[in-house]
């Protein structure tokens, strides 16, 4: 969904007195940690909006070779999750502009962050919203998935694990 379309939806949700929750991230290779995180975020309100980093933004934040999956694919997978109501793609390093324009009631990030490391939390506090940090699922990250894939690929190249897959 485009940001202008989402802003119109946000106004509708405001008139319906629905609690809007917003979170953001790269969501490159979706895993159980993402699903649990998004489910926890959705449980905090009526509507969950996910801001997803564009391909260029992911590359800038995570380095060359990322994202593994292009933005259109990542957005489609996210939108297919029961917990997610809307997905909007953004190009910036942070979601400050999205937060400023959408003014969610609750802004959610993972427990690996702290409020002082989130420029969005100051924006949320300024208009009376709140920021919630959701605990991370240990051992679940896209980086871990990529490392396991690289290790299994190196093992297969070394003669282990040969066969059809």
C-alpha positions as a Markdown table, in Angstrom:
| # | Residue | x | y | z |
|---|---|---|---|---|
| 1 | Unk | 0.0 | 0.0 | 0.0 |
| 2 | Unk | 1.3 | 3.5 | -0.8 |
| 3 | Unk | 1.9 | 5.9 | 2.0 |
| 4 | Unk | -0.9 | 8.3 | 0.9 |
| 5 | Unk | -3.4 | 5.4 | 0.8 |
| 6 | Unk | -2.3 | 4.3 | 4.2 |
| 7 | Unk | -2.7 | 7.8 | 5.6 |
| 8 | Unk | -6.3 | 7.8 | 4.5 |
| 9 | Unk | -6.8 | 4.4 | 6.1 |
| 10 | Unk | -5.2 | 5.7 | 9.3 |
| 11 | Unk | -7.7 | 8.5 | 9.4 |
| 12 | Unk | -10.5 | 6.0 | 9.1 |
| 13 | Unk | -9.1 | 3.9 | 11.9 |
| 14 | Unk | -8.9 | 7.0 | 14.0 |
| 15 | Unk | -12.6 | 7.8 | 13.5 |
| 16 | Unk | -13.4 | 4.2 | 14.3 |
| 17 | Unk | -11.3 | 4.5 | 17.5 |
| 18 | Unk | -9.1 | 1.5 | 16.6 |
| 19 | Unk | -5.7 | 1.2 | 18.2 |
| 20 | Unk | -3.0 | 1.3 | 15.4 |
| 21 | Unk | 0.3 | -0.5 | 16.0 |
| 22 | Unk | 3.3 | 0.1 | 13.8 |
| 23 | Unk | 6.6 | -1.7 | 13.4 |
| 24 | Unk | 9.3 | -1.7 | 10.8 |
| 25 | Unk | 12.2 | -3.8 | 9.6 |
| 26 | Unk | 13.9 | -5.5 | 6.6 |
| 27 | Unk | 12.1 | -8.9 | 7.0 |
| 28 | Unk | 14.5 | -10.4 | 4.4 |
| 29 | Unk | 14.1 | -14.1 | 5.1 |
| 30 | Unk | 11.0 | -14.6 | 7.1 |
| 31 | Unk | 11.5 | -17.0 | 10.1 |
| 32 | Unk | 9.6 | -18.0 | 13.2 |
| 33 | Unk | 11.2 | -15.1 | 15.2 |
| 34 | Unk | 9.6 | -12.6 | 12.8 |
| 35 | Unk | 6.2 | -14.4 | 13.0 |
| 36 | Unk | 6.3 | -14.4 | 16.8 |
| 37 | Unk | 7.4 | -10.8 | 16.9 |
| 38 | Unk | 4.6 | -9.6 | 14.5 |
| 39 | Unk | 2.0 | -11.7 | 16.4 |
| 40 | Unk | 3.1 | -10.0 | 19.7 |
| 41 | Unk | 2.9 | -6.6 | 18.1 |
| 42 | Unk | -0.6 | -7.2 | 16.6 |
| 43 | Unk | -1.8 | -8.3 | 20.1 |
| 44 | Unk | -1.2 | -4.8 | 21.3 |
| 45 | Unk | -3.9 | -3.3 | 19.2 |
| 46 | Unk | -6.5 | -3.6 | 16.5 |
| 47 | Unk | -4.5 | -2.9 | 13.4 |
| 48 | Unk | -0.9 | -3.7 | 12.6 |
| 49 | Unk | 1.0 | -1.7 | 10.0 |
| 50 | Unk | 4.5 | -2.9 | 9.0 |
| 51 | Unk | 7.0 | -0.5 | 7.4 |
| 52 | Unk | 9.4 | -2.6 | 5.3 |
| 53 | Unk | 12.8 | -1.3 | 4.1 |
| 54 | Unk | 13.2 | -1.1 | 0.4 |
| 55 | Unk | 15.9 | -3.1 | -1.4 |
| 56 | Unk | 18.2 | 0.0 | -1.5 |
| 57 | Unk | 17.6 | 0.7 | 2.2 |
| 58 | Unk | 18.3 | -3.0 | 3.2 |
| 59 | Unk | 21.5 | -2.9 | 1.1 |
| 60 | Unk | 22.7 | 0.2 | 2.8 |
| 61 | Unk | 21.9 | -1.2 | 6.3 |
| 62 | Unk | 23.0 | -4.8 | 5.8 |
| 63 | Unk | 25.6 | -4.7 | 3.0 |
| 64 | Unk | 26.0 | -6.1 | -0.4 |
| 65 | Unk | 24.3 | -9.3 | -1.1 |
| 66 | Unk | 21.2 | -8.2 | 0.8 |
| 67 | Unk | 18.4 | -8.4 | 0.6 |
| 68 | Unk | 18.1 | -12.0 | -0.4 |
| 69 | Unk | 14.5 | -11.5 | -1.4 |
| 70 | Unk | 13.3 | -8.5 | -3.4 |
| 71 | Unk | 10.9 | -6.0 | -1.8 |
| 72 | Unk | 7.8 | -7.1 | -3.8 |
| 73 | Unk | 8.3 | -10.7 | -2.5 |
| 74 | Unk | 9.0 | -9.6 | 1.0 |
| 75 | Unk | 5.9 | -7.4 | 1.1 |
| 76 | Unk | 3.8 | -10.2 | -0.3 |
| 77 | Unk | 4.9 | -12.7 | 2.3 |
| 78 | Unk | 4.4 | -10.2 | 5.1 |
| 79 | Unk | 0.9 | -9.2 | 3.8 |
| 80 | Unk | 0.0 | -12.9 | 3.9 |
| 81 | Unk | 0.5 | -13.2 | 7.6 |
| 82 | Unk | -2.6 | -13.2 | 9.7 |
| 83 | Unk | -1.1 | -10.6 | 12.1 |
| 84 | Unk | -0.4 | -8.0 | 9.5 |
| 85 | Unk | -3.0 | -5.7 | 8.2 |
| 86 | Unk | -0.9 | -3.4 | 5.9 |
| 87 | Unk | 2.6 | -3.2 | 4.5 |
| 88 | Unk | 4.2 | 0.0 | 3.3 |
| 89 | Unk | 7.7 | 0.1 | 1.8 |
| 90 | Unk | 10.1 | 2.9 | 2.7 |
| 91 | Unk | 13.5 | 4.0 | 1.3 |
| 92 | Unk | 15.0 | 5.7 | 4.4 |
| 93 | Unk | 17.3 | 4.1 | 7.0 |
| 94 | Unk | 14.7 | 4.7 | 9.7 |
| 95 | Unk | 11.0 | 4.8 | 9.9 |
| 96 | Unk | 10.9 | 8.3 | 11.4 |
| 97 | Unk | 8.9 | 9.8 | 8.5 |
| 98 | Unk | 6.4 | 7.0 | 8.5 |
| 99 | Unk | 5.9 | 7.4 | 12.2 |
| 100 | Unk | 5.5 | 11.1 | 11.9 |
| 101 | Unk | 2.9 | 10.8 | 9.1 |
| 102 | Unk | 0.9 | 7.8 | 10.4 |
| 103 | Unk | 1.1 | 8.6 | 14.1 |
| 104 | Unk | 0.5 | 5.1 | 15.4 |
| 105 | Unk | -0.9 | 4.7 | 18.9 |
| 106 | Unk | 1.8 | 2.2 | 19.6 |
| 107 | Unk | 5.3 | 1.8 | 18.0 |
| 108 | Unk | 6.9 | -1.6 | 18.4 |
| 109 | Unk | 10.5 | -2.7 | 18.1 |
| 110 | Unk | 12.4 | -5.8 | 19.1 |
| 111 | Unk | 14.0 | -6.1 | 22.5 |
| 112 | Unk | 17.5 | -5.9 | 20.9 |
| 113 | Unk | 16.8 | -2.1 | 20.7 |
| 114 | Unk | 16.6 | 0.5 | 23.5 |
| 115 | Unk | 14.4 | 3.6 | 23.5 |
| 116 | Unk | 17.5 | 5.8 | 23.3 |
| 117 | Unk | 18.6 | 4.0 | 20.1 |
| 118 | Unk | 15.2 | 4.6 | 18.5 |
| 119 | Unk | 14.7 | 8.1 | 17.0 |
| 120 | Unk | 11.1 | 7.1 | 16.2 |
| 121 | Unk | 10.3 | 6.8 | 20.0 |
| 122 | Unk | 10.8 | 10.5 | 20.5 |
| 123 | Unk | 8.4 | 11.3 | 17.7 |
| 124 | Unk | 5.8 | 8.9 | 19.2 |
| 125 | Unk | 6.2 | 10.4 | 22.7 |
| 126 | Unk | 5.8 | 13.9 | 21.3 |
| 127 | Unk | 2.2 | 13.2 | 20.0 |
| 128 | Unk | 1.2 | 11.1 | 23.0 |
| 129 | Unk | 1.8 | 7.6 | 21.7 |
| 130 | Unk | 3.9 | 4.9 | 23.3 |
| 131 | Unk | 6.8 | 2.7 | 22.3 |
| 132 | Unk | 6.9 | -1.0 | 23.3 |
| 133 | Unk | 9.9 | -3.3 | 23.1 |
| 134 | Unk | 9.0 | -6.9 | 22.4 |
| 135 | Unk | 11.4 | -9.6 | 23.6 |
| 136 | Unk | 13.5 | -11.2 | 20.8 |
| 137 | Unk | 13.3 | -14.9 | 20.1 |
| 138 | Unk | 16.8 | -16.2 | 20.9 |
| 139 | Unk | 18.7 | -17.8 | 18.0 |
| 140 | Unk | 16.2 | -16.6 | 15.4 |
| 141 | Unk | 17.6 | -14.0 | 12.9 |
| 142 | Unk | 18.0 | -13.7 | 9.2 |
| 143 | Unk | 21.7 | -13.4 | 9.7 |
| 144 | Unk | 21.7 | -16.8 | 11.5 |
| 145 | Unk | 19.7 | -18.3 | 8.6 |
| 146 | Unk | 22.1 | -17.0 | 6.0 |
| 147 | Unk | 25.1 | -18.2 | 8.0 |
| 148 | Unk | 23.6 | -21.7 | 8.3 |
| 149 | Unk | 22.9 | -21.8 | 4.5 |
| 150 | Unk | 26.5 | -20.7 | 3.8 |
| 151 | Unk | 27.9 | -23.4 | 6.1 |
| 152 | Unk | 25.8 | -26.1 | 4.6 |
| 153 | Unk | 26.8 | -24.9 | 1.2 |
| 154 | Unk | 30.5 | -25.0 | 2.1 |
| 155 | Unk | 30.0 | -28.5 | 3.6 |
| 156 | Unk | 28.3 | -29.7 | 0.4 |
| 157 | Unk | 31.1 | -28.2 | -1.7 |
| 158 | Unk | 33.6 | -30.1 | 0.4 |
| 159 | Unk | 32.1 | -33.5 | -0.4 |
| 160 | Unk | 29.5 | -33.8 | 2.4 |
| 161 | Unk | 25.8 | -33.9 | 1.9 |
| 162 | Unk | 26.0 | -34.8 | -1.8 |
| 163 | Unk | 22.8 | -36.0 | -3.4 |
| 164 | Unk | 19.5 | -34.8 | -4.6 |
| 165 | Unk | 17.7 | -32.0 | -2.6 |
